[in-house]
Amino acid sequence: MTVAGRMTGRDFERLDPTTSTFYAELRPISDDFVPEAMAVCGLDRDLLVREGRDPEEAMKSAAKWITETCGKATPVLAAYPLSYDWMWIYWYFMNFTGSSPFGHSRCIDIKTLYAAKAAVPIGWATKRQMPQEIRSTRRHSHHALDDAIEQAELFQNLMTWRRS
């Protein structure tokens, strides 16, 4: 996780997404997994079984990081696509900490935000079809922290974008 920015009223303030981050590799909670999905992210499942962080400890640390990082501001999860990240993060927070720092609905889908601002169908809201000035300059590596930083830059660019 990283911080993309802060909203003050209607004003969005960009923050350097590399400055404050949270990253944890969790120990698997089940033997049920999709090998092809593991291959995409490049993680070693056997190593995670041996050395991954305990999910309860990691999620409590993540919640603490969010609370400390946000201070009095309200945390909102932004992701592309939100549906994938939200399911996982919300479930893990609820199951391992009993609550979510994002509540049950403080989240925003970057894909939907683009579709609304660009006035295009959701099917056209792909990164390839977004104007170059919106896209992040970072490569999508499938490493969770790298991708969070990439998505933060995309979100920042979209929040300040004025369609011509």
C-alpha positions as CSV (number, residue, x, y, z in Angstrom):
1,M,0.0,0.0,0.0
2,T,1.0,3.6,-0.5
3,V,-0.5,7.1,-0.2
4,A,-1.6,8.8,-3.4
5,G,-2.8,12.1,-1.9
6,R,-5.3,13.8,0.3
7,M,-8.6,15.5,-0.4
8,T,-9.4,18.8,1.4
9,G,-12.9,19.7,0.4
10,R,-12.8,19.6,-3.4
11,D,-9.0,20.0,-3.7
12,F,-6.8,17.0,-4.3
13,E,-3.2,17.2,-3.0
14,R,-0.7,14.8,-4.6
15,L,1.8,13.1,-2.2
16,D,4.9,11.2,-3.3
17,P,3.7,7.6,-3.4
18,T,7.2,6.3,-2.7
19,T,7.5,8.2,0.6
20,S,5.1,6.2,2.8
21,T,4.4,2.6,2.0
22,F,3.4,-0.7,3.6
23,Y,4.4,-4.1,2.2
24,A,4.0,-7.5,3.7
25,E,4.3,-11.0,2.2
26,L,1.8,-13.2,4.1
27,R,1.9,-16.9,5.0
28,P,-0.7,-18.7,3.0
29,I,-3.9,-19.7,4.9
30,S,-4.9,-22.6,2.7
31,D,-3.4,-25.2,0.4
32,D,-5.9,-24.2,-2.3
33,F,-4.2,-21.9,-4.8
34,V,-3.8,-21.4,-8.5
35,P,-0.3,-22.0,-9.7
36,E,-0.7,-19.8,-12.7
37,A,-1.6,-16.8,-10.4
38,M,1.5,-17.5,-8.3
39,A,3.6,-17.5,-11.5
40,V,2.4,-14.0,-12.5
41,C,3.5,-12.4,-9.2
42,G,6.8,-14.2,-9.1
43,L,6.4,-15.2,-5.4
44,D,7.7,-18.5,-4.1
45,R,4.8,-20.2,-2.3
46,D,7.0,-22.7,-0.5
47,L,9.1,-19.7,0.8
48,L,5.9,-17.9,1.9
49,V,4.7,-21.0,3.8
50,R,8.1,-21.0,5.7
51,E,8.8,-17.3,6.0
52,G,5.6,-15.3,5.2
53,R,4.2,-13.1,7.9
54,D,1.4,-14.3,10.1
55,P,-1.8,-12.8,8.4
56,E,-3.2,-11.6,11.8
57,E,0.0,-9.8,12.7
58,A,0.4,-8.4,9.1
59,M,-3.1,-7.1,8.9
60,K,-2.9,-5.5,12.3
61,S,0.3,-3.8,11.2
62,A,-1.3,-2.7,8.0
63,A,-4.3,-1.2,9.9
64,K,-2.0,0.6,12.3
65,W,0.1,2.0,9.3
66,I,-3.1,3.3,7.7
67,T,-4.4,4.9,10.9
68,E,-1.0,6.5,11.6
69,T,-0.4,7.6,8.0
70,C,-3.9,9.1,7.6
71,G,-4.0,10.8,11.0
72,K,-7.3,12.7,11.2
73,A,-8.0,12.2,7.4
74,T,-10.4,9.5,6.3
75,P,-8.7,6.6,4.5
76,V,-10.0,5.5,1.1
77,L,-8.8,2.6,-0.9
78,A,-8.2,3.4,-4.6
79,A,-7.3,0.5,-6.9
80,Y,-7.4,-0.6,-10.6
81,P,-9.5,-2.7,-10.8
82,L,-11.0,-2.2,-7.3
83,S,-13.0,-5.4,-7.3
84,Y,-9.9,-7.6,-7.1
85,D,-8.1,-5.7,-4.4
86,W,-11.1,-4.8,-2.4
87,M,-12.3,-8.4,-2.0
88,W,-9.0,-9.5,-0.8
89,I,-8.1,-6.6,1.5
90,Y,-11.6,-6.2,3.0
91,W,-11.9,-10.0,3.7
92,Y,-8.4,-10.1,5.3
93,F,-9.0,-7.1,7.5
94,M,-12.4,-8.4,8.7
95,N,-11.2,-11.9,9.3
96,F,-7.9,-11.1,11.0
97,T,-8.6,-7.8,12.7
98,G,-12.4,-7.7,13.1
99,S,-12.7,-4.4,11.2
100,S,-11.5,-2.5,8.2
101,P,-9.8,0.9,8.3
102,F,-11.8,1.6,5.1
103,G,-15.1,0.8,6.7
104,H,-17.4,-1.3,4.5
105,S,-17.3,1.0,1.5
106,R,-14.7,3.8,1.5
107,C,-13.1,2.7,-1.8
108,I,-12.9,4.0,-5.4
109,D,-12.4,2.2,-8.6
110,I,-9.8,4.0,-10.8
111,K,-11.2,2.3,-13.9
112,T,-14.8,3.6,-13.2
113,L,-13.4,7.0,-12.3
114,Y,-11.7,7.2,-15.6
115,A,-14.8,6.0,-17.5
116,A,-16.9,8.7,-15.8
117,K,-14.4,11.6,-16.3
118,A,-13.7,10.6,-19.9
119,A,-17.4,9.9,-20.7
120,V,-16.6,6.5,-22.2
121,P,-18.2,3.1,-21.6
122,I,-16.5,1.0,-18.9
123,G,-15.3,-1.4,-21.6
124,W,-13.2,1.4,-23.0
125,A,-11.7,2.3,-19.6
126,T,-8.5,0.3,-20.2
127,K,-5.0,1.7,-19.5
128,R,-4.1,1.3,-23.2
129,Q,-7.0,3.6,-24.2
130,M,-6.2,6.3,-21.6
131,P,-4.5,9.4,-22.8
132,Q,-0.7,9.2,-22.3
133,E,-0.7,12.1,-19.8
134,I,-2.9,10.1,-17.4
135,R,-0.9,6.9,-17.4
136,S,1.9,6.2,-14.9
137,T,5.4,6.1,-16.3
138,R,6.1,3.1,-14.2
139,R,6.1,-0.4,-15.6
140,H,3.4,-2.8,-14.3
141,S,5.6,-5.4,-12.6
142,H,3.0,-7.5,-10.7
143,H,5.0,-6.8,-7.5
144,A,2.3,-5.6,-5.1
145,L,4.2,-2.5,-3.9
146,D,5.5,-1.5,-7.3
147,D,1.9,-1.8,-8.7
148,A,0.5,0.2,-5.7
149,I,2.9,3.0,-6.6
150,E,2.0,2.8,-10.3
151,Q,-1.7,2.9,-9.4
152,A,-1.2,5.8,-7.1
153,E,0.4,7.8,-10.0
154,L,-2.4,6.8,-12.3
155,F,-4.9,8.0,-9.6
156,Q,-3.1,11.3,-9.1
157,N,-3.0,12.0,-12.8
158,L,-6.7,11.2,-13.1
159,M,-7.7,13.3,-10.1
160,T,-6.1,16.4,-11.7
161,W,-7.0,15.6,-15.3
162,R,-9.3,17.9,-17.2
163,R,-10.7,16.2,-20.3
164,S,-10.2,18.4,-23.4
